[in-house]
Amino acid sequence: MLTLVTGATGQVGRRFVPRLLRAAPHGDRVRVLVREAERGEEFAELGAEVVVGDLRDAETLGKVTAGVDAVVNVAAAFRGVPDEEARAVNRDAAIELGRAAVASGVGRFVQVSTGLVYGAGRGRALVESDESVPGGHLWGAYPESKWEAEQGLAGLSGLGDLRIGRLPFVYGDGDPHLDTAVEWAPGWAGMQRLHLGHHADVAQGLLRLLYAPGASGAYNIADDAPLTTIDLLTFAGLEVPPSVSERETTDPWHAVLSTSRIRHDLGYRPLYPSLWSAKASGAL
């Protein structure tokens, strides 16, 4: 099987691709799309085929999907980019990649999405059948465009084997993402929760979506222990400001994900069930 991975140089992609190369059955190949040749050198050294091009270029999409059996679309644009760019990458380019995959006869398409697509909480852990309800303190162009990409891909004629992985707040393996959350946390309510997932578990979930013969539709990928704001600040060794403790949580179930489906259907079990277990293992 030849698998194409987009977004290979991002925080998720550059940690996923080496794990994919190690996990791929003997004889399988991995192709990565990068915008700059030098950024693909590390993947080439690991045995990946590197194609240089832009995900937003139609000619590139036709070239990079040629002969491919499966696509894992990890590409994303979020923090610090204009809304127009987020929509161009997360929605428009994803759907065009889906069209190119159909034209090239790609059999399987794994779309990497986000648990933020659910929007407002429902008073319980969010499940894959929940529709998007815009709202919540993390809502914006990123989750909106990812949700629209999911819907657009699902509506493409010929893209029959679509699998969607909805990720939590990802951390670990030296990713500075957690530091960003710590910076935001003083503005949140004390009992607001943040659902996390270690890069090793994100990769595990995506590999299960890629290879499982019976997988179909959306799957939440996350750990077992959503953190409160107070947990997060305490973990970082910071004093909890009185204002944090005093704020009321209006939506304590915002972006808290149920992993029942991926556990039951695909056998997923987090290698790092909590942030504390990752720390104890030296995996931060």
C-alpha positions as a LaTeX table, in Angstrom:
\begin{tabular}{lrrr}
\hline
Residue & $x$ (\AA) & $y$ (\AA) & $z$ (\AA) \\
\hline
Met1 & 0.00 & 0.00 & 0.00 \\
Leu2 & 1.21 & 3.52 & $-0.83$ \\
Thr3 & 0.03 & 6.08 & 1.75 \\
Leu4 & 0.19 & 9.83 & 1.18 \\
Val5 & 0.53 & 12.10 & 4.23 \\
Thr6 & $-0.07$ & 15.83 & 3.96 \\
Gly7 & 0.88 & 18.29 & 6.68 \\
Ala8 & 3.96 & 16.21 & 7.41 \\
Thr9 & 6.00 & 19.14 & 8.75 \\
Gly10 & 3.40 & 20.36 & 11.26 \\
Gln11 & 3.42 & 19.52 & 14.96 \\
Val12 & 1.21 & 16.44 & 14.47 \\
Gly13 & 2.51 & 15.37 & 11.07 \\
Arg14 & 6.22 & 15.37 & 11.87 \\
Arg15 & 5.58 & 13.11 & 14.84 \\
Phe16 & 3.08 & 10.90 & 13.02 \\
Val17 & 5.13 & 10.17 & 9.88 \\
Pro18 & 8.06 & 8.43 & 11.68 \\
Arg19 & 5.57 & 6.30 & 13.61 \\
Leu20 & 3.77 & 5.43 & 10.38 \\
Leu21 & 7.04 & 4.43 & 8.74 \\
Arg22 & 7.87 & 2.16 & 11.69 \\
Ala23 & 4.38 & 0.64 & 11.80 \\
Ala24 & 3.83 & 0.13 & 8.07 \\
Pro25 & 3.77 & $-3.52$ & 6.98 \\
His26 & 6.76 & $-4.76$ & 5.00 \\
Gly27 & 6.53 & $-3.55$ & 1.42 \\
Asp28 & 4.22 & $-0.61$ & 2.16 \\
Arg29 & 5.43 & 2.83 & 1.14 \\
Val30 & 4.85 & 6.33 & 2.49 \\
Arg31 & 4.77 & 9.52 & 0.44 \\
Val32 & 4.82 & 12.96 & 2.08 \\
Leu33 & 3.93 & 16.33 & 0.62 \\
Val34 & 6.12 & 19.24 & 1.73 \\
Arg35 & 6.32 & 22.82 & 0.51 \\
Glu36 & 10.11 & 23.06 & 0.76 \\
Ala37 & 12.57 & 20.33 & $-0.25$ \\
Glu38 & 14.84 & 20.81 & 2.77 \\
Arg39 & 11.93 & 20.19 & 5.13 \\
Gly40 & 11.44 & 16.78 & 3.58 \\
Glu41 & 15.02 & 15.60 & 4.07 \\
Glu42 & 14.39 & 14.04 & 7.50 \\
Phe43 & 11.52 & 12.00 & 6.07 \\
Ala44 & 13.57 & 10.89 & 3.07 \\
Glu45 & 16.27 & 9.66 & 5.44 \\
Leu46 & 13.63 & 7.55 & 7.21 \\
Gly47 & 12.54 & 5.99 & 3.93 \\
Ala48 & 9.63 & 8.18 & 2.81 \\
Glu49 & 9.10 & 9.36 & $-0.75$ \\
Val50 & 9.06 & 13.17 & $-0.74$ \\
Val51 & 7.04 & 15.32 & $-3.14$ \\
Val52 & 7.51 & 19.08 & $-3.10$ \\
Gly53 & 4.44 & 21.19 & $-3.74$ \\
Asp54 & 1.58 & 23.20 & $-2.28$ \\
Leu55 & $-1.61$ & 21.57 & $-1.05$ \\
Arg56 & $-3.56$ & 24.49 & $-2.54$ \\
Asp57 & $-2.23$ & 23.87 & $-6.07$ \\
Ala58 & $-4.43$ & 21.68 & $-8.29$ \\
Glu59 & $-1.50$ & 20.42 & $-10.37$ \\
Thr60 & 0.32 & 19.35 & $-7.21$ \\
Leu61 & $-2.73$ & 17.46 & $-5.96$ \\
Gly62 & $-3.01$ & 15.44 & $-9.15$ \\
Lys63 & 0.70 & 14.57 & $-9.06$ \\
Val64 & 0.89 & 13.71 & $-5.37$ \\
Thr65 & $-2.20$ & 11.44 & $-5.37$ \\
Ala66 & $-1.17$ & 9.47 & $-8.48$ \\
Gly67 & $-0.81$ & 5.77 & $-7.63$ \\
Val68 & $-1.79$ & 6.31 & $-4.00$ \\
Asp69 & $-3.91$ & 3.76 & $-2.11$ \\
Ala70 & $-4.63$ & 5.83 & 1.01 \\
Val71 & $-4.44$ & 9.47 & 2.08 \\
Val72 & $-3.94$ & 10.81 & 5.61 \\
Asn73 & $-4.69$ & 14.53 & 5.49 \\
Val74 & $-2.98$ & 15.99 & 8.54 \\
Ala75 & $-2.59$ & 19.49 & 7.06 \\
Ala76 & $-4.10$ & 22.29 & 9.14 \\
Ala77 & $-3.89$ & 26.04 & 9.65 \\
Phe78 & $-5.04$ & 27.43 & 12.98 \\
Arg79 & $-3.48$ & 29.61 & 15.68 \\
Gly80 & $-2.05$ & 32.89 & 14.42 \\
Val81 & $-3.35$ & 32.71 & 10.84 \\
Pro82 & $-6.07$ & 34.86 & 9.25 \\
Asp83 & $-9.53$ & 33.32 & 9.04 \\
Glu84 & $-9.28$ & 33.29 & 5.24 \\
Glu85 & $-6.14$ & 31.16 & 5.36 \\
Ala86 & $-7.69$ & 28.78 & 7.88 \\
Arg87 & $-10.64$ & 28.22 & 5.54 \\
Ala88 & $-8.41$ & 27.93 & 2.47 \\
Val89 & $-6.28$ & 25.17 & 4.04 \\
Asn90 & $-8.66$ & 23.40 & 6.39 \\
Arg91 & $-11.74$ & 23.36 & 4.18 \\
Asp92 & $-11.04$ & 24.25 & 0.55 \\
Ala93 & $-7.72$ & 22.42 & 0.15 \\
Ala94 & $-9.03$ & 19.37 & 2.03 \\
Ile95 & $-12.04$ & 19.06 & $-0.27$ \\
Glu96 & $-9.89$ & 19.58 & $-3.37$ \\
Leu97 & $-7.54$ & 16.88 & $-2.07$ \\
Gly98 & $-10.57$ & 14.63 & $-1.74$ \\
Arg99 & $-11.54$ & 15.34 & $-5.34$ \\
Ala100 & $-8.00$ & 14.59 & $-6.50$ \\
Ala101 & $-8.06$ & 11.36 & $-4.51$ \\
Val102 & $-11.27$ & 10.30 & $-6.24$ \\
Ala103 & $-9.82$ & 11.15 & $-9.67$ \\
Ser104 & $-6.68$ & 9.11 & $-8.87$ \\
Gly105 & $-8.65$ & 6.11 & $-7.63$ \\
Val106 & $-7.50$ & 6.38 & $-4.01$ \\
Gly107 & $-9.34$ & 3.78 & $-1.97$ \\
Arg108 & $-9.12$ & 5.23 & 1.54 \\
Phe109 & $-9.11$ & 8.77 & 2.91 \\
Val110 & $-8.31$ & 9.62 & 6.55 \\
Gln111 & $-9.22$ & 13.21 & 7.41 \\
Val112 & $-7.58$ & 14.59 & 10.55 \\
Ser113 & $-10.06$ & 16.90 & 12.25 \\
Thr114 & $-10.58$ & 18.34 & 15.72 \\
Gly115 & $-12.87$ & 17.74 & 18.69 \\
Leu116 & $-13.59$ & 21.47 & 18.57 \\
Val117 & $-15.95$ & 20.85 & 15.64 \\
Tyr118 & $-18.68$ & 19.94 & 18.14 \\
Gly119 & $-18.77$ & 23.50 & 19.44 \\
Ala120 & $-20.93$ & 23.91 & 22.54 \\
Gly121 & $-21.07$ & 21.10 & 25.09 \\
Arg122 & $-24.10$ & 18.85 & 25.59 \\
Gly123 & $-23.91$ & 18.20 & 29.33 \\
Arg124 & $-22.01$ & 14.94 & 28.69 \\
Ala125 & $-18.99$ & 13.69 & 26.80 \\
Leu126 & $-19.34$ & 14.39 & 23.09 \\
Val127 & $-20.01$ & 11.48 & 20.74 \\
Glu128 & $-19.39$ & 11.17 & 17.04 \\
Ser129 & $-23.07$ & 11.41 & 16.08 \\
Asp130 & $-23.38$ & 14.88 & 17.66 \\
Glu131 & $-23.84$ & 17.66 & 15.14 \\
Ser132 & $-21.82$ & 20.87 & 15.29 \\
Val133 & $-23.32$ & 23.58 & 17.49 \\
Pro134 & $-21.19$ & 26.72 & 17.04 \\
Gly135 & $-20.15$ & 28.25 & 20.34 \\
Gly136 & $-17.81$ & 27.90 & 23.28 \\
His137 & $-14.65$ & 29.73 & 24.27 \\
Leu138 & $-12.50$ & 27.97 & 21.64 \\
Trp139 & $-14.88$ & 28.35 & 18.68 \\
Gly140 & $-13.65$ & 30.15 & 15.56 \\
Ala141 & $-12.58$ & 29.74 & 11.95 \\
Tyr142 & $-10.44$ & 26.68 & 12.73 \\
Pro143 & $-13.16$ & 24.35 & 14.05 \\
Glu144 & $-15.75$ & 25.83 & 11.69 \\
Ser145 & $-13.59$ & 25.16 & 8.63 \\
Lys146 & $-12.68$ & 21.66 & 9.85 \\
Trp147 & $-16.39$ & 20.84 & 10.27 \\
Glu148 & $-17.14$ & 22.17 & 6.79 \\
Ala149 & $-14.29$ & 20.03 & 5.42 \\
Glu150 & $-15.79$ & 16.93 & 7.04 \\
Gln151 & $-19.16$ & 17.68 & 5.48 \\
Gly152 & $-17.67$ & 18.50 & 2.10 \\
Leu153 & $-15.61$ & 15.31 & 1.98 \\
Ala154 & $-18.56$ & 13.20 & 3.07 \\
Gly155 & $-20.56$ & 14.64 & 0.18 \\
Leu156 & $-18.01$ & 13.80 & $-2.51$ \\
Ser157 & $-19.19$ & 11.17 & $-4.94$ \\
Gly158 & $-16.64$ & 8.36 & $-5.17$ \\
Leu159 & $-14.96$ & 8.97 & $-1.81$ \\
Gly160 & $-16.53$ & 5.92 & $-0.23$ \\
Asp161 & $-13.98$ & 4.95 & 2.41 \\
Leu162 & $-13.78$ & 8.13 & 4.47 \\
Arg163 & $-12.45$ & 7.96 & 8.03 \\
Ile164 & $-12.27$ & 11.01 & 10.30 \\
Gly165 & $-10.09$ & 11.37 & 13.39 \\
Arg166 & $-11.21$ & 14.14 & 15.75 \\
Leu167 & $-8.26$ & 15.16 & 17.90 \\
Pro168 & $-8.12$ & 16.75 & 21.35 \\
Phe169 & $-5.54$ & 19.29 & 22.52 \\
Val170 & $-2.35$ & 17.49 & 21.47 \\
Tyr171 & 0.90 & 17.54 & 23.47 \\
Gly172 & 4.07 & 15.56 & 24.18 \\
Asp173 & 7.31 & 14.67 & 22.39 \\
Gly174 & 8.60 & 18.19 & 22.95 \\
Asp175 & 5.56 & 19.91 & 21.41 \\
Pro176 & 5.23 & 23.45 & 22.88 \\
His177 & 1.43 & 23.30 & 22.51 \\
Leu178 & 0.94 & 22.71 & 26.25 \\
Asp179 & 2.83 & 25.91 & 27.07 \\
Thr180 & 0.30 & 27.81 & 24.96 \\
Ala181 & $-2.57$ & 26.37 & 26.99 \\
Val182 & $-0.84$ & 27.42 & 30.21 \\
Glu183 & $-0.63$ & 30.97 & 28.84 \\
Trp184 & $-4.37$ & 30.97 & 28.08 \\
Ala185 & $-5.48$ & 29.32 & 31.30 \\
Pro186 & $-5.47$ & 32.38 & 33.63 \\
Gly187 & $-8.36$ & 33.76 & 31.57 \\
Trp188 & $-10.50$ & 30.64 & 31.98 \\
Ala189 & $-12.84$ & 29.51 & 34.73 \\
Gly190 & $-11.24$ & 27.24 & 37.31 \\
Met191 & $-13.37$ & 24.19 & 36.53 \\
Gln192 & $-13.31$ & 24.61 & 32.75 \\
Arg193 & $-11.86$ & 21.42 & 31.30 \\
Leu194 & $-9.38$ & 20.75 & 28.53 \\
His195 & $-9.21$ & 17.30 & 26.93 \\
Leu196 & $-5.71$ & 16.21 & 25.95 \\
Gly197 & $-4.06$ & 13.50 & 23.91 \\
His198 & $-0.38$ & 12.61 & 23.67 \\
His199 & 1.22 & 12.51 & 20.21 \\
Ala200 & 1.85 & 8.79 & 20.67 \\
Asp201 & $-1.86$ & 8.21 & 21.19 \\
Val202 & $-2.88$ & 10.49 & 18.34 \\
Ala203 & $-0.58$ & 8.44 & 16.10 \\
Gln204 & $-2.00$ & 5.21 & 17.50 \\
Gly205 & $-5.53$ & 6.35 & 16.76 \\
Leu206 & $-4.72$ & 7.50 & 13.24 \\
Leu207 & $-2.88$ & 4.26 & 12.48 \\
Arg208 & $-5.93$ & 2.31 & 13.59 \\
Leu209 & $-8.12$ & 4.44 & 11.32 \\
Leu210 & $-5.71$ & 3.92 & 8.44 \\
Tyr211 & $-5.36$ & 0.16 & 8.70 \\
Ala212 & $-8.54$ & $-1.22$ & 10.30 \\
Pro213 & $-10.60$ & $-2.95$ & 7.59 \\
Gly214 & $-13.96$ & $-2.12$ & 9.16 \\
Ala215 & $-13.42$ & 1.51 & 10.18 \\
Ser216 & $-15.91$ & 4.05 & 8.86 \\
Gly217 & $-16.94$ & 7.61 & 9.68 \\
Ala218 & $-15.73$ & 9.72 & 12.60 \\
Tyr219 & $-13.77$ & 8.66 & 15.70 \\
Asn220 & $-12.77$ & 10.74 & 18.72 \\
Ile221 & $-9.15$ & 10.29 & 19.84 \\
Ala222 & $-8.20$ & 11.46 & 23.35 \\
Asp223 & $-6.86$ & 10.40 & 26.73 \\
Asp224 & $-8.87$ & 9.42 & 29.81 \\
Ala225 & $-8.43$ & 12.47 & 32.02 \\
Pro226 & $-9.58$ & 15.94 & 30.89 \\
Leu227 & $-7.81$ & 18.64 & 32.93 \\
Thr228 & $-9.47$ & 21.52 & 34.73 \\
Thr229 & $-7.89$ & 24.94 & 34.47 \\
Ile230 & $-6.75$ & 24.58 & 38.07 \\
Asp231 & $-5.18$ & 21.21 & 37.24 \\
Leu232 & $-3.30$ & 22.75 & 34.34 \\
Leu233 & $-1.93$ & 25.70 & 36.29 \\
Thr234 & $-0.99$ & 23.47 & 39.21 \\
Phe235 & 0.77 & 21.03 & 36.88 \\
Ala236 & 2.78 & 23.93 & 35.46 \\
Gly237 & 3.81 & 24.96 & 38.98 \\
Leu238 & 1.93 & 28.26 & 38.78 \\
Glu239 & $-0.16$ & 29.98 & 41.41 \\
Val240 & $-3.89$ & 29.86 & 40.67 \\
Pro241 & $-5.14$ & 33.48 & 40.50 \\
Pro242 & $-8.21$ & 34.15 & 42.69 \\
Ser243 & $-10.09$ & 35.31 & 39.59 \\
Val244 & $-9.74$ & 31.82 & 38.07 \\
Ser245 & $-11.27$ & 30.12 & 41.09 \\
Glu246 & $-14.04$ & 32.69 & 41.25 \\
Arg247 & $-15.16$ & 32.42 & 37.62 \\
Glu248 & $-18.12$ & 30.16 & 36.93 \\
Thr249 & $-17.88$ & 27.52 & 34.23 \\
Thr250 & $-20.73$ & 28.00 & 31.79 \\
Asp251 & $-19.90$ & 24.95 & 29.64 \\
Pro252 & $-17.87$ & 22.33 & 31.55 \\
Trp253 & $-18.41$ & 19.73 & 28.78 \\
His254 & $-16.98$ & 21.90 & 26.00 \\
Ala255 & $-14.68$ & 19.71 & 23.83 \\
Val256 & $-14.71$ & 16.81 & 26.30 \\
Leu257 & $-14.71$ & 13.73 & 24.07 \\
Ser258 & $-16.09$ & 10.24 & 24.49 \\
Thr259 & $-13.65$ & 7.61 & 23.20 \\
Ser260 & $-16.11$ & 4.73 & 23.53 \\
Arg261 & $-16.43$ & 4.22 & 19.79 \\
Ile262 & $-12.74$ & 3.96 & 18.94 \\
Arg263 & $-12.19$ & 1.74 & 21.97 \\
His264 & $-15.01$ & $-0.62$ & 21.09 \\
Asp265 & $-14.58$ & $-0.71$ & 17.31 \\
Leu266 & $-10.81$ & $-0.37$ & 16.87 \\
Gly267 & $-9.28$ & $-1.48$ & 20.18 \\
Tyr268 & $-7.78$ & 1.90 & 21.05 \\
Arg269 & $-6.30$ & 2.27 & 24.54 \\
Pro270 & $-4.24$ & 5.36 & 25.46 \\
Leu271 & $-0.57$ & 4.68 & 26.09 \\
Tyr272 & $-0.64$ & 7.82 & 28.25 \\
Pro273 & $-4.08$ & 7.93 & 29.94 \\
Ser274 & $-3.29$ & 11.27 & 31.58 \\
Leu275 & $-0.87$ & 14.16 & 31.51 \\
Trp276 & 0.57 & 12.90 & 34.81 \\
Ser277 & 1.32 & 9.46 & 33.37 \\
Ala278 & 3.11 & 11.09 & 30.42 \\
Lys279 & 5.18 & 13.18 & 32.81 \\
Ala280 & 6.06 & 10.12 & 34.91 \\
Ser281 & 7.22 & 8.36 & 31.73 \\
Gly282 & 9.37 & 11.30 & 30.63 \\
Ala283 & 7.27 & 11.71 & 27.50 \\
Leu284 & 6.52 & 15.43 & 27.66 \\
\hline
\end{tabular}
